[in-house]
Amino acid sequence: MEFFKQGDVERERLLPVSPLSDRTKKRNGPATGENQIGFFDVICNPLFSAWTKVFPECSSLLEQLNANLRHWQEDAENRFMEINVNSN
């Protein structure tokens, strides 16, 4: 929620609200599938993949990361389908 707090402060100070920090844009928040997938692809997956190569006994971490990624991929797909249904 710190993203939204940042956006609130920016709005109060009449500054442009940073991307992902605008609580009035429900589809643009940090907890949407589209944004989470990007975070997983760019940050989490490379980090955990490297970590488990060095420490193979931690492979359950990578397995959980992949389960979480599947959740966010389903979330993104469901939101996409919802937008298409509502736009028709």
C-alpha positions as protocol buffer text, in pm:
chain_id: "A"
residue {
  index: 1
  type: MET
  ca { x: 0 y: 0 z: 0 }
}
residue {
  index: 2
  type: GLU
  ca { x: 301 y: 232 z: 20 }
}
residue {
  index: 3
  type: PHE
  ca { x: 260 y: 290 z: -354 }
}
residue {
  index: 4
  type: PHE
  ca { x: -83 y: 438 z: -296 }
}
residue {
  index: 5
  type: LYS
  ca { x: 40 y: 648 z: -5 }
}
residue {
  index: 6
  type: GLN
  ca { x: 306 y: 793 z: -234 }
}
residue {
  index: 7
  type: GLY
  ca { x: 41 y: 872 z: -494 }
}
residue {
  index: 8
  type: ASP
  ca { x: -179 y: 1036 z: -230 }
}
residue {
  index: 9
  type: VAL
  ca { x: 107 y: 1263 z: -120 }
}
residue {
  index: 10
  type: GLU
  ca { x: 186 y: 1351 z: -481 }
}
residue {
  index: 11
  type: ARG
  ca { x: -180 y: 1435 z: -546 }
}
residue {
  index: 12
  type: GLU
  ca { x: -198 y: 1649 z: -229 }
}
residue {
  index: 13
  type: ARG
  ca { x: 109 y: 1842 z: -345 }
}
residue {
  index: 14
  type: LEU
  ca { x: -46 y: 1886 z: -691 }
}
residue {
  index: 15
  type: LEU
  ca { x: 231 y: 1679 z: -850 }
}
residue {
  index: 16
  type: PRO
  ca { x: 183 y: 1425 z: -1128 }
}
residue {
  index: 17
  type: VAL
  ca { x: 99 y: 1090 z: -970 }
}
residue {
  index: 18
  type: SER
  ca { x: 367 y: 829 z: -1036 }
}
residue {
  index: 19
  type: PRO
  ca { x: 280 y: 522 z: -1241 }
}
residue {
  index: 20
  type: LEU
  ca { x: 142 y: 238 z: -1027 }
}
residue {
  index: 21
  type: SER
  ca { x: 73 y: 482 z: -740 }
}
residue {
  index: 22
  type: ASP
  ca { x: -269 y: 613 z: -839 }
}
residue {
  index: 23
  type: ARG
  ca { x: -538 y: 447 z: -630 }
}
residue {
  index: 24
  type: THR
  ca { x: -808 y: 596 z: -854 }
}
residue {
  index: 25
  type: LYS
  ca { x: -691 y: 380 z: -1146 }
}
residue {
  index: 26
  type: LYS
  ca { x: -790 y: 31 z: -1040 }
}
residue {
  index: 27
  type: ARG
  ca { x: -630 y: -134 z: -1343 }
}
residue {
  index: 28
  type: ASN
  ca { x: -299 y: 43 z: -1292 }
}
residue {
  index: 29
  type: GLY
  ca { x: -216 y: -58 z: -937 }
}
residue {
  index: 30
  type: PRO
  ca { x: 82 y: -260 z: -825 }
}
residue {
  index: 31
  type: ALA
  ca { x: -133 y: -562 z: -738 }
}
residue {
  index: 32
  type: THR
  ca { x: -260 y: -635 z: -1088 }
}
residue {
  index: 33
  type: GLY
  ca { x: -154 y: -943 z: -1275 }
}
residue {
  index: 34
  type: GLU
  ca { x: 5 y: -750 z: -1559 }
}
residue {
  index: 35
  type: ASN
  ca { x: 236 y: -558 z: -1325 }
}
residue {
  index: 36
  type: GLN
  ca { x: 318 y: -858 z: -1109 }
}
residue {
  index: 37
  type: ILE
  ca { x: 413 y: -1069 z: -1412 }
}
residue {
  index: 38
  type: GLY
  ca { x: 662 y: -804 z: -1521 }
}
residue {
  index: 39
  type: PHE
  ca { x: 810 y: -791 z: -1170 }
}
residue {
  index: 40
  type: PHE
  ca { x: 842 y: -1169 z: -1163 }
}
residue {
  index: 41
  type: ASP
  ca { x: 1001 y: -1182 z: -1510 }
}
residue {
  index: 42
  type: VAL
  ca { x: 1251 y: -901 z: -1455 }
}
residue {
  index: 43
  type: ILE
  ca { x: 1339 y: -931 z: -1085 }
}
residue {
  index: 44
  type: CYS
  ca { x: 1215 y: -1244 z: -910 }
}
residue {
  index: 45
  type: ASN
  ca { x: 1270 y: -1523 z: -1159 }
}
residue {
  index: 46
  type: PRO
  ca { x: 1633 y: -1432 z: -1246 }
}
residue {
  index: 47
  type: LEU
  ca { x: 1715 y: -1387 z: -878 }
}
residue {
  index: 48
  type: PHE
  ca { x: 1556 y: -1712 z: -758 }
}
residue {
  index: 49
  type: SER
  ca { x: 1690 y: -1909 z: -1056 }
}
residue {
  index: 50
  type: ALA
  ca { x: 2045 y: -1797 z: -977 }
}
residue {
  index: 51
  type: TRP
  ca { x: 1993 y: -1858 z: -605 }
}
residue {
  index: 52
  type: THR
  ca { x: 1872 y: -2216 z: -654 }
}
residue {
  index: 53
  type: LYS
  ca { x: 2165 y: -2294 z: -885 }
}
residue {
  index: 54
  type: VAL
  ca { x: 2401 y: -2204 z: -601 }
}
residue {
  index: 55
  type: PHE
  ca { x: 2180 y: -2350 z: -328 }
}
residue {
  index: 56
  type: PRO
  ca { x: 1984 y: -2639 z: -487 }
}
residue {
  index: 57
  type: GLU
  ca { x: 1833 y: -2729 z: -150 }
}
residue {
  index: 58
  type: CYS
  ca { x: 1627 y: -2410 z: -186 }
}
residue {
  index: 59
  type: SER
  ca { x: 1449 y: -2531 z: -500 }
}
residue {
  index: 60
  type: SER
  ca { x: 1113 y: -2514 z: -318 }
}
residue {
  index: 61
  type: LEU
  ca { x: 1149 y: -2134 z: -329 }
}
residue {
  index: 62
  type: LEU
  ca { x: 1160 y: -2140 z: -709 }
}
residue {
  index: 63
  type: GLU
  ca { x: 868 y: -2384 z: -718 }
}
residue {
  index: 64
  type: GLN
  ca { x: 661 y: -2146 z: -504 }
}
residue {
  index: 65
  type: LEU
  ca { x: 764 y: -1851 z: -720 }
}
residue {
  index: 66
  type: ASN
  ca { x: 637 y: -2036 z: -1027 }
}
residue {
  index: 67
  type: ALA
  ca { x: 309 y: -2116 z: -849 }
}
residue {
  index: 68
  type: ASN
  ca { x: 270 y: -1748 z: -760 }
}
residue {
  index: 69
  type: LEU
  ca { x: 352 y: -1648 z: -1117 }
}
residue {
  index: 70
  type: ARG
  ca { x: 79 y: -1882 z: -1246 }
}
residue {
  index: 71
  type: HIS
  ca { x: -166 y: -1712 z: -1008 }
}
residue {
  index: 72
  type: TRP
  ca { x: -83 y: -1368 z: -1148 }
}
residue {
  index: 73
  type: GLN
  ca { x: -96 y: -1494 z: -1505 }
}
residue {
  index: 74
  type: GLU
  ca { x: -448 y: -1626 z: -1438 }
}
residue {
  index: 75
  type: ASP
  ca { x: -540 y: -1295 z: -1275 }
}
residue {
  index: 76
  type: ALA
  ca { x: -418 y: -1102 z: -1579 }
}
residue {
  index: 77
  type: GLU
  ca { x: -604 y: -1332 z: -1816 }
}
residue {
  index: 78
  type: ASN
  ca { x: -925 y: -1302 z: -1613 }
}
residue {
  index: 79
  type: ARG
  ca { x: -899 y: -921 z: -1613 }
}
residue {
  index: 80
  type: PHE
  ca { x: -839 y: -925 z: -1989 }
}
residue {
  index: 81
  type: MET
  ca { x: -1146 y: -1143 z: -2041 }
}
residue {
  index: 82
  type: GLU
  ca { x: -1350 y: -918 z: -1810 }
}
residue {
  index: 83
  type: ILE
  ca { x: -1252 y: -608 z: -2008 }
}
residue {
  index: 84
  type: ASN
  ca { x: -1342 y: -774 z: -2338 }
}
residue {
  index: 85
  type: VAL
  ca { x: -1682 y: -887 z: -2208 }
}
residue {
  index: 86
  type: ASN
  ca { x: -1760 y: -544 z: -2060 }
}
residue {
  index: 87
  type: SER
  ca { x: -1652 y: -357 z: -2373 }
}
residue {
  index: 88
  type: ASN
  ca { x: -1899 y: -544 z: -2596 }
}
